[in-house]
């Protein structure tokens, strides 16, 4: 079997560091173990692309291995989305993407040493929304046109945030949910006399403004224009930061307006969210 890591210098230095530094030997071994499971599903350029875009390829492997560990039968196709799960007459397609920090004015910058800042929540949401737009309005439409994905198939966009600075800093409602449903900043109602928090709520926010002045919607799961997205799946896993069990960190949100709804409880990994009677509900599958 071919090894994941090769001896040639990679364009992505994260690849070189994990391969070469002894302190990352366990992480390197974990990646090779994932590769041993994932290799039959990899496209012919996977190893080459891993040296250029390390986090994206690690995400594709981790996502696939998490589903395999849960007992799913996986297939892949170079011409279609990254993962295909066949279920009777309907296929479930999963498109994996690991957006980067961005460029120009709306980029999410690295936190400088010995400084503090507010988490750039809106800028991170812009990165997630950009990834969704690219996959849905470009890739998905081509899959339909080329009859790779059928009109009644489920389609999931799986986003990994590990390449975006500060993305691990979350509030109670995960940011990926607040990127597609209109939840804004969390507010606390405080009883001043008793010095205690008596309630928590989220402000309404259905858009994020760019520096240039234009706005990007954050309520697309309440918009029929996006009803071909069955769900979004999110993780911030990377080669050095991962849960004890595959998929324990996953956040899955069903699209309440989806034409092709994903079966609830089908992917029993991490936390599964859904909107039920206008209420956001959560099932935690960890340790179940």
C-alpha positions as CSV (number, residue, x, y, z in Angstrom):
1,X,0.0,0.0,0.0
2,X,1.2,3.5,-0.8
3,X,2.0,5.7,2.2
4,X,0.3,9.0,2.6
5,X,3.5,11.0,3.2
6,X,6.3,11.1,0.6
7,X,9.8,12.4,1.0
8,X,9.5,15.3,-1.4
9,X,9.1,18.8,0.0
10,X,5.5,19.9,0.0
11,X,4.1,23.4,-0.9
12,X,1.9,23.3,2.2
13,X,4.4,23.4,5.1
14,X,1.9,21.8,7.6
15,X,2.5,18.6,5.6
16,X,6.3,18.9,6.0
17,X,6.2,19.6,9.7
18,X,4.0,16.7,10.6
19,X,6.0,14.4,8.4
20,X,9.4,15.5,9.7
21,X,9.1,16.5,13.4
22,X,9.3,13.6,15.9
23,X,6.9,15.3,18.3
24,X,4.2,14.8,15.8
25,X,4.9,11.1,15.3
26,X,1.5,10.0,16.8
27,X,-0.3,12.4,14.5
28,X,1.6,11.1,11.5
29,X,0.7,7.6,12.4
30,X,-3.0,8.6,12.8
31,X,-3.0,10.1,9.3
32,X,-1.4,7.0,7.8
33,X,-4.1,4.8,9.5
34,X,-6.8,7.0,8.0
35,X,-5.2,6.8,4.6
36,X,-5.2,3.0,4.8
37,X,-9.0,3.1,5.1
38,X,-9.5,6.0,2.7
39,X,-7.2,5.0,-0.1
40,X,-9.8,3.0,-2.1
41,X,-12.0,6.1,-2.3
42,X,-9.3,8.6,-3.2
43,X,-9.1,10.2,-6.6
44,X,-5.9,9.8,-8.6
45,X,-4.6,13.3,-7.7
46,X,-5.4,13.0,-3.9
47,X,-1.8,12.5,-2.7
48,X,-0.4,15.2,-4.9
49,X,-3.2,17.7,-3.8
50,X,-2.5,16.8,-0.2
51,X,0.9,18.4,-0.5
52,X,-0.7,21.6,-1.7
53,X,-3.8,21.8,0.4
54,X,-3.2,19.7,3.4
55,X,-6.2,20.6,5.6
56,X,-8.7,20.1,2.9
57,X,-7.5,16.6,2.2
58,X,-7.3,15.7,5.9
59,X,-10.9,16.8,6.2
60,X,-12.0,14.6,3.3
61,X,-10.3,11.6,4.8
62,X,-11.5,12.2,8.4
63,X,-15.1,12.7,7.2
64,X,-15.1,9.6,5.1
65,X,-13.4,7.5,7.9
66,X,-16.0,8.8,10.4
67,X,-18.8,7.6,8.2
68,X,-17.1,4.2,7.6
69,X,-16.6,3.8,11.4
70,X,-20.4,4.4,11.7
71,X,-21.1,1.5,9.3
72,X,-21.9,3.4,6.2
73,X,-21.1,1.9,2.8
74,X,-19.3,4.6,0.9
75,X,-18.6,5.1,-2.8
76,X,-16.9,8.0,-4.6
77,X,-16.7,9.4,-8.1
78,X,-14.1,11.8,-9.5
79,X,-16.8,13.6,-11.4
80,X,-19.2,14.1,-8.5
81,X,-19.2,15.2,-4.9
82,X,-16.6,13.7,-2.5
83,X,-18.8,11.1,-0.8
84,X,-21.8,9.1,-2.0
85,X,-24.0,7.0,0.3
86,X,-26.6,4.9,-1.6
87,X,-29.8,4.3,0.2
88,X,-32.5,2.4,-1.8
89,X,-33.4,4.6,-4.8
90,X,-32.1,7.9,-3.3
91,X,-28.4,8.8,-3.0
92,X,-26.9,11.0,-0.3
93,X,-24.1,13.1,-1.6
94,X,-21.7,14.9,0.7
95,X,-19.4,17.7,-0.6
96,X,-16.4,18.5,1.7
97,X,-14.8,21.9,1.8
98,X,-12.3,23.6,4.1
99,X,-12.5,27.3,3.5
100,X,-9.4,29.4,4.1
101,X,-9.1,32.7,6.0
102,X,-9.9,34.8,2.9
103,X,-8.2,37.8,1.3
104,X,-8.5,41.6,1.3
105,X,-10.7,43.5,3.7
106,X,-13.0,40.8,4.9
107,X,-10.2,38.2,5.6
108,X,-10.0,36.6,9.1
109,X,-6.6,37.6,10.3
110,X,-4.4,35.7,12.7
111,X,-4.3,36.9,16.4
112,X,-1.0,38.6,17.1
113,X,1.1,37.5,20.0
114,X,0.4,39.2,23.3
115,X,-2.8,40.8,22.1
116,X,-6.5,40.3,22.6
117,X,-9.5,40.9,20.4
118,X,-13.1,40.1,20.0
119,X,-13.7,36.9,18.0
120,X,-14.3,38.1,14.4
121,X,-17.7,36.3,14.3
122,X,-19.1,38.0,11.2
123,X,-16.0,37.6,9.2
124,X,-15.9,33.9,10.0
125,X,-19.5,33.5,9.0
126,X,-18.7,35.2,5.7
127,X,-16.1,32.5,5.0
128,X,-18.7,29.8,5.7
129,X,-21.3,31.5,3.5
130,X,-18.7,31.9,0.7
131,X,-18.0,28.1,0.8
132,X,-21.7,27.3,0.7
133,X,-22.3,29.6,-2.3
134,X,-19.4,28.1,-4.2
135,X,-20.5,24.5,-3.7
136,X,-24.2,25.0,-4.1
137,X,-24.5,27.6,-6.9
138,X,-21.5,26.3,-8.9
139,X,-20.7,22.7,-8.2
140,X,-24.2,21.4,-7.3
141,X,-25.8,22.9,-10.4
142,X,-23.1,21.3,-12.6
143,X,-23.8,17.9,-11.0
144,X,-27.5,18.2,-11.8
145,X,-26.8,19.4,-15.3
146,X,-24.5,16.4,-15.9
147,X,-27.0,14.0,-14.3
148,X,-24.4,12.9,-11.7
149,X,-26.7,14.0,-8.9
150,X,-30.4,13.2,-9.4
151,X,-33.0,15.9,-8.6
152,X,-34.4,13.8,-5.7
153,X,-31.0,13.0,-4.1
154,X,-30.0,14.5,-0.7
155,X,-27.1,16.9,-0.8
156,X,-25.0,17.9,2.2
157,X,-22.3,20.5,2.3
158,X,-19.6,19.5,4.9
159,X,-17.6,22.5,6.1
160,X,-14.4,22.3,8.1
161,X,-13.3,25.5,9.8
162,X,-9.8,24.6,11.0
163,X,-8.0,26.8,8.4
164,X,-9.8,29.9,9.7
165,X,-8.2,31.7,12.7
166,X,-10.4,31.8,15.8
167,X,-13.0,29.5,14.3
168,X,-12.7,27.2,17.3
169,X,-14.1,29.9,19.6
170,X,-17.8,29.2,19.6
171,X,-20.9,30.2,21.5
172,X,-23.8,28.0,22.6
173,X,-25.3,27.9,19.2
174,X,-22.6,26.9,16.8
175,X,-21.5,29.5,14.3
176,X,-22.3,27.3,11.3
177,X,-25.9,27.4,12.4
178,X,-25.8,31.2,12.8
179,X,-24.5,31.3,9.2
180,X,-27.7,29.9,7.7
181,X,-30.3,30.8,10.3
182,X,-30.8,34.3,11.6
183,X,-29.2,34.0,15.1
184,X,-27.1,37.0,16.1
185,X,-25.1,37.7,19.2
186,X,-26.0,36.2,22.5
187,X,-27.6,38.5,25.0
188,X,-28.0,38.0,28.8
189,X,-30.8,39.3,31.0
190,X,-29.4,40.1,34.4
191,X,-31.1,40.6,37.7
192,X,-28.9,43.4,39.1
193,X,-30.3,43.1,42.6
194,X,-29.6,39.4,42.9
195,X,-26.4,39.5,40.7
196,X,-27.6,36.6,38.5
197,X,-28.4,35.8,34.9
198,X,-32.1,35.1,34.6
199,X,-32.3,34.5,30.9
200,X,-30.3,34.2,27.7
201,X,-31.4,35.0,24.2
202,X,-30.0,35.6,20.7
203,X,-30.5,38.8,18.7
204,X,-32.0,38.5,15.3
205,X,-29.4,38.8,12.5
206,X,-30.3,37.9,9.0
207,X,-27.3,39.4,7.2
208,X,-23.6,40.3,7.7
209,X,-22.1,43.4,6.2
210,X,-18.9,43.4,4.3
211,X,-16.3,46.1,4.7
212,X,-17.3,47.5,1.2
213,X,-20.9,47.9,2.4
214,X,-22.7,45.0,0.6
215,X,-24.5,42.5,2.7
216,X,-24.6,38.7,2.8
217,X,-27.6,36.8,4.1
218,X,-27.4,34.5,7.1
219,X,-30.9,33.1,6.8
220,X,-30.6,31.0,3.7
221,X,-32.3,28.0,5.4
222,X,-35.4,30.1,5.5
223,X,-35.1,30.8,1.7
224,X,-36.5,28.4,-0.9
225,X,-33.7,29.4,-3.2
226,X,-31.5,27.0,-1.1
227,X,-34.0,24.2,-0.7
228,X,-31.8,21.7,-2.5
229,X,-29.4,21.7,0.4
230,X,-30.6,18.9,2.7
231,X,-28.2,19.8,5.5
232,X,-24.9,21.3,6.5
233,X,-22.3,19.4,8.5
234,X,-19.5,21.2,10.3
235,X,-16.3,20.3,12.1
236,X,-13.1,22.1,13.1
237,X,-11.0,18.9,13.2
238,X,-7.5,18.9,11.8
239,X,-4.4,16.7,11.9
240,X,-3.4,17.9,15.4
241,X,-6.8,18.6,17.0
242,X,-9.3,15.8,16.9
243,X,-11.8,14.2,19.3
244,X,-11.2,10.8,20.9
245,X,-13.8,9.1,18.7
246,X,-14.4,9.8,15.0
247,X,-17.1,12.4,14.4
248,X,-17.7,13.3,18.0
249,X,-17.1,17.0,17.1
250,X,-19.6,17.0,14.2
251,X,-22.5,19.6,14.0
252,X,-25.2,18.6,11.6
253,X,-28.1,21.0,10.8
254,X,-31.1,19.9,8.8
255,X,-32.5,22.5,6.3
256,X,-36.1,23.0,7.4
257,X,-37.1,23.9,3.8
258,X,-35.2,21.1,2.1
259,X,-37.0,19.5,-0.8
260,X,-35.0,16.3,-0.2
261,X,-34.9,15.9,3.5
262,X,-32.2,13.9,5.2
263,X,-33.6,11.2,7.5
264,X,-33.3,12.3,11.1
265,X,-31.0,10.2,13.1
266,X,-29.3,8.7,10.0
267,X,-25.9,10.1,10.8
268,X,-25.6,9.6,14.5
269,X,-22.4,11.6,15.0
270,X,-21.7,14.6,17.2
271,X,-24.7,16.9,17.6
272,X,-27.7,16.9,15.3
273,X,-29.8,20.1,15.0
274,X,-33.2,20.6,13.5
275,X,-35.9,23.3,13.5
276,X,-39.2,21.9,15.0
277,X,-42.2,24.2,15.4
278,X,-39.9,27.2,15.1
279,X,-37.7,25.9,17.9
280,X,-34.1,24.8,17.4
281,X,-33.7,21.3,18.8
282,X,-30.6,19.3,19.4
283,X,-29.8,15.6,19.8
284,X,-26.4,14.7,21.1
285,X,-25.2,11.4,19.8
286,X,-21.8,11.4,21.6
287,X,-21.4,8.3,23.7
288,X,-24.7,6.8,22.4
